[in-house]
Amino acid sequence: MSESVLREVYMASNPADAHVVKLYLADEGISARIAGEQLQSAMGNLPPGQATAPRLLVLDADYEKAKLLVDRMESLHRYSDSLPELTPWVCPKCGESVDGTFDICWNCQYDRVSD
């Protein structure tokens, strides 16, 4: 990757987020480089910002596609953060604890939706 044609497509809040996005782009055929990955630890764990945040760089030719993919990924992340947390429930028929993502008791097949 030539340094002269790189553009910033994403500023991460931490190195792990930068690597997740880098892998996502790689799965879509876009090569990316992480710049500033070590700056947070070198700056004494200062809060992330333009000076310390890891940044994802892509070739200028890949920028538009990469930006669309990053925007899509961020919107999906915002959507999943807005979903209500599903808490476990106790089956009124048999007393078993059931994960909140399920509407039917795994033990007795009680259906809490049809009740």
C-alpha positions as CSV (number, residue, x, y, z in Angstrom):
1,M,0.0,0.0,0.0
2,S,1.5,3.3,-1.0
3,E,1.5,6.0,1.7
4,S,0.9,8.8,-0.8
5,V,-2.6,7.6,-1.8
6,L,-4.1,6.7,1.6
7,R,-7.2,8.3,3.1
8,E,-8.7,8.0,6.5
9,V,-12.0,6.1,6.5
10,Y,-12.5,5.5,10.2
11,M,-11.4,6.8,13.6
12,A,-11.7,4.1,16.2
13,S,-12.3,4.5,19.9
14,N,-9.7,1.9,20.7
15,P,-7.3,-0.5,18.9
16,A,-9.7,-3.5,19.2
17,D,-12.5,-1.5,17.3
18,A,-9.9,-0.6,14.6
19,H,-9.0,-4.2,14.1
20,V,-12.7,-5.3,13.9
21,V,-13.4,-2.7,11.1
22,K,-10.1,-3.7,9.4
23,L,-11.2,-7.3,9.3
24,Y,-14.7,-6.3,8.1
25,L,-13.1,-4.4,5.2
26,A,-10.7,-7.2,4.4
27,D,-13.7,-9.6,4.1
28,E,-15.1,-7.2,1.5
29,G,-11.8,-7.1,-0.4
30,I,-10.5,-3.8,0.9
31,S,-7.0,-3.6,2.3
32,A,-6.6,-1.2,5.2
33,R,-3.8,0.0,7.5
34,I,-4.2,1.1,11.1
35,A,-2.3,4.3,12.0
36,G,-1.7,5.4,15.6
37,E,-2.6,2.1,17.2
38,Q,0.0,2.4,20.0
39,L,-0.6,6.1,20.8
40,Q,-3.1,5.6,23.5
41,S,-0.7,3.5,25.6
42,A,2.2,5.8,24.9
43,M,0.2,8.9,25.9
44,G,-0.7,7.5,29.4
45,N,-4.2,6.3,28.6
46,L,-5.5,9.7,27.7
47,P,-9.1,9.7,26.5
48,P,-9.4,8.9,22.8
49,G,-9.4,11.8,20.4
50,Q,-7.8,12.9,17.2
51,A,-4.3,12.9,18.8
52,T,-4.5,9.4,20.2
53,A,-7.3,7.5,18.4
54,P,-6.3,4.6,16.0
55,R,-7.3,5.5,12.4
56,L,-8.0,3.2,9.5
57,L,-6.5,4.2,6.2
58,V,-7.4,2.8,2.8
59,L,-6.3,3.4,-0.7
60,D,-7.9,6.4,-2.3
61,A,-9.4,4.1,-5.0
62,D,-11.1,2.1,-2.2
63,Y,-12.3,5.0,-0.2
64,E,-15.9,5.4,-1.4
65,K,-16.7,1.7,-1.0
66,A,-14.9,1.5,2.3
67,K,-16.8,4.6,3.6
68,L,-20.1,3.0,2.6
69,L,-19.2,-0.2,4.4
70,V,-18.0,1.6,7.6
71,D,-21.2,3.7,7.6
72,R,-23.3,0.6,7.3
73,M,-21.4,-1.1,10.1
74,E,-21.8,1.9,12.4
75,S,-25.6,2.2,11.7
76,L,-26.0,-1.5,12.5
77,H,-24.1,-1.0,15.7
78,R,-26.3,2.0,16.7
79,Y,-29.4,-0.1,15.9
80,S,-28.3,-3.1,18.0
81,D,-27.4,-0.7,20.9
82,S,-31.0,0.6,20.8
83,L,-32.6,-2.8,21.1
84,P,-34.2,-3.5,24.5
85,E,-32.3,-5.9,26.7
86,L,-34.2,-9.1,27.0
87,T,-34.2,-10.3,30.6
88,P,-34.7,-13.9,31.6
89,W,-38.2,-14.9,32.7
90,V,-39.6,-17.6,35.1
91,C,-42.0,-20.0,33.6
92,P,-45.3,-19.8,35.5
93,K,-46.1,-23.5,34.7
94,C,-42.9,-25.2,35.8
95,G,-40.8,-22.5,37.5
96,E,-37.8,-22.8,35.2
97,S,-35.7,-19.8,34.4
98,V,-35.8,-19.1,30.6
99,D,-33.5,-16.9,28.6
100,G,-35.2,-13.6,27.6
101,T,-34.7,-14.3,23.9
102,F,-37.1,-17.3,24.1
103,D,-40.9,-17.2,24.3
104,I,-41.3,-20.9,25.0
105,C,-40.1,-22.7,28.1
106,W,-37.3,-25.2,27.2
107,N,-38.5,-27.5,30.0
108,C,-42.3,-27.7,29.6
109,Q,-42.9,-25.9,26.2
110,Y,-45.2,-23.3,27.9
111,D,-45.7,-20.5,25.4
112,R,-45.7,-17.1,27.2
113,V,-46.9,-15.3,24.1
114,S,-50.1,-17.3,23.7
115,D,-51.0,-17.0,27.4
